[in-house]
Amino acid sequence: MTTNDNDQALIDKLGFDRLPTDIIEKRVADLLDLRGKKAVVTGAGGQGLGQACANRLAGCGADVAMIDINLEGAKQNAELVSKRWGTKAIPLQADLSDWDAVHRVMKESHDALGGIDILINNPVMVVGGAFEKHTKAEIDLTVLGSLTMVMYGCHAVLDYMLAQGSGRIVNIASVGGRLAHPGLAVYNACKSGVIGLTRNLAYEYSSRGIRVMGVAPGIMINPSLKDIVLNPNEKTKSGRDSILTAIENVHVGRVSIPEEVANMVAYVVSDAASYMVGNTINVAGGQAMI
């Protein structure tokens, strides 16, 4: 090889010709612009993080498909998002615990949006309580709803992202995946699995143009959780106890709202986070400083 050949090999290896130098003269606010992007958000039919993520992404200019088993909730949320931001918001129904349904609704999302650039992977089903009192059905439900369904979403969207050679996936984990809480042994173990899945998918697919990241919320309060805290019953007591225990380690001294977590989600799918991959970012008020 000549010296020039050696130089070119080094340039290729270090990616000098692939540096995003266009960002140098842009404001960070410009890098958060998602106009022209097509995003899929799962678990977007309720009052929690899914609708907040769809709202934030649409506020940054993205068109969004909002998926939930609760179609009426998805329709209501999509109407609000579209009216607020003037972007396309499409409600779709799917049982995210069903492999075939997840792959079907991802195709529906792709066809309705005209592509998929972003997946916010936010399914959840969980049963809390003392581990020794769990039934097999309760353990299986939590594993399905807190880990397996995340895998289904990743698998389904890769059909489209691999074909186009680009994409951004954000898996919603939990700070509980890094900590211990009473009554949440199965859920927290599953969220540790989501953190590991995120890391391994990033390792496998970042070289093929797909950036995989995770976001780990702490204690997010929506109307349902607020009611559990203020009006507990025998069924919800373990969830309330877990929240009251966890808040002792939240150093900002309060719970969060879903929009605070959605802010980080919007950031990590943007060009402002172009050199971030495989990490799961805590948004937990200092509950876990790792």
C-alpha angles and dihedrals in degrees: 000000000000125000089258090053090052091049092050091049090052092047090051093047094050094041096232090155091053100053113127094237090156089078094063096086096037129097116242086243088060091053090056090059109118098177110146093023123122116216134188118204120188124203089030101137099082138062098268140077099317095063090042091054092048089050093050095047092047089048087057090052105265126136110232140204109208113205128192140140084238100073095179091055091048090050093051093047093045091052091052093048094048093046093048099047107019093234128124113273116180122191116213132177127225140147098236090200090065115084095207093045092053092051091046095051092046088057090047089051092049092050095044095047097036093241143353122251099157136034122192101195105204113149120142141176118161141169115199132196142090110334095226090058096052118112121220089253092055093049092047091049093052094046090049094046100041104037116004094053089053089055091050091054094049092048093050097049094047089071087071103031095051091050092054095038095233143072146125125235125189116191115201109227127162136241082241087074086071100036142044124251130176114258096011104086096126096039094048091047089053092049089052084056091053090053090051092046090052092052094048096046089050089052091050102042111026090089087057094057100266119121115202120193137165134217120202115201123201122205108342117183122210125164093273094051092044088057091050090054096045099035109028124177132188092275096049099035094097091054091050092048091051092052093048091049093047096049090066088071097045103105098197086062101234145068122259136239120233093249091066090059092042088058089065092045090055090048097051094051091051132087088254087075096045094133097047119099137152096010127123110213120211117226096180112119093257094308089134115020097194 
